[in-house]
Amino acid sequence: MAAEDVNWVRPENFHLTLKFLGGTPDERIESIQQALARAVSGMEPFEVELSGVGAFPTTSRARVVWVGLVPERPLVQLAGRVEDELEGLGVGREERPFAAHVTLGRRRTPRRDERLQKTLGELTVANGARSRIAEAVLMQSHLRAGGPVYTPVARFPFKG
């Protein structure tokens, strides 16, 4: 793919972010885990569907390259429950609407790049391909020169 300055995410690091917490003091982790356990309570496994490739803020000035997910009801409900539970702990709500996606790559600074824009326009994903979601995971990320390293802190399996 075009754009040598895009830091591509390794496939083993692909994930769907429901809520980015940023730097979080260790003493808050237990209450966050309890909030997430409440958020997934009663959730059953569900599927998400791939739907196109794009970029934030725009394909002409890409900072984040992503593959979209159809915002199906269970996923939107889960994202809302996570927001509600974490707001109860004083974590601010996301100002932008939930945009279900998996990040493929990032740039430090968006810039006009016609070659990348053309490539994104030509890319096809297996639209309609589905993936099963059976748990939520609280992740810790460490930014390294070679890209982020993700470590699971706690897993929250759905019932069923």
N, C-alpha and C positions, 0 to 999 in steps of 0.2 A: 504494500500500500504506500501511497505517497507520504510525504512529510517526514523527513528525517528527524525533525525536532519533537515528534510525538513520542512520549514514553508509553510504550504499549504494555498493557497488563498481561502478566503470564496467565495462561488458562486456569491454573490451579488457584488463582486469586480472584477469579470472576465471582461476583456476589451481587445481590440486590440489597441496597441500603434502605432500611425503613426509617431510620433516624440517625443522623450523625451527631455525636455528642461532643466531639472535640476533646480537649484535655479535661480529664475527670479525676478528681482526687480519689485516692484509694478508699477513703472512709465512706464514699458515696456508692461504691460498687454493690454492696449488699442490698441497699434500698432500691437500687436500679434493677437488680436481679429480681427482687420481690415484685416490683412494678411490671417487669416483663412477664413474669409468671402469671400475674393477673391478666395481662393483655392477651396472652395466648390461651387462657383458660377457656375450655369449650370449643376451641378451634379444631377442625378436622383437616386432614391433609387435602390439598387442592392442587390444581394445575394452573400454570401460566402459559401463555402463548407468545412466541416471538412475533414481533411486528416491526420490521424495518430498521434501518440504520440512520443515525442522525448525529447532530452535534449541538452542544450548548456553547455559547449563546445562540449561534447560528452556524450553518454549514459553511458560510463564506468567511466566518471569523471563529473557527473552531478552537475551543479550549478543552472541551471534553468530547470524545467520540464515544458513541454508545449504540447499543442495540436495544430497541424498545420492547416493552412487554404490554400486552393488552391489559388495561387496568380492570381486571375482572373483580366482581363483587367481593369475594373473600379476601383478596389482596388489599383492596381499598379499605375494607373493614379492619383488617389487621393493622394497616398503617395508621388508621384513625384511633384504634384502641391504644397503640403504642404512644401516639401523641398525647392522648388523654391521660394515660397513666403517668407518663413522665412530666406532664404539666403539673400534676398533683405533687410532684417533688420539686417544683420550682424550675424545671427545665423549660425554657421558652419554646413556644410553638413555632414551627416552620412557617415563614411568611408566604412562601410560594406553594402552590398546590402540589400535591404528591405527583411525581412523574416517574412511573415505574420503568426502570431501565437498568442495564448492566453496563458498567463502564468498560470500554475496550482500550482506551488510551487517553492521555492527558498531555497538555502543553502548559508550560509556565505562564505564557501570555498569549491570548488570542491574537491572531494576525490574519490578514487577508492572504489566502493561499488557494489560488484557482485550481492547482493540481489536486490538492486534497479534496476540494469541493467537487471536482469532476469525478474523482474516484469514489467518493461517498455516494454521488448520484448514480453511479454505475453498479455499486455493490448490491447484491441481493442476499438476503438471509432466507433461511427456510421458513418463510412466513407460514404461520400455522403450526410449526413445530411446537411441541408442548413439553414442559418439564414439571415434575411433581415436586411440590413444596410440602415437607412433612415436619419442619421444625424451624424455629427462629434461633439465632445464635448471637450472643453478645460477643463482639469481637474487639480486640485491642489491636491497633495498628502502630507500627514503628516505621517511620520513614527512613529509608536507607538510600545510599547512592544508587544502588541497583534496582530501586523500586521499593514499595511498601512491603513489609512482612506482617502478615495477619496471624494472630494467635487467638483461638477460641478461649473465652473466659468462662462462659456458661452456655449450655444448650437447653432449649425449651421445646421438647417434642410435642407435637399436636396429638390429640387422642385419636384412636382409630387406626 
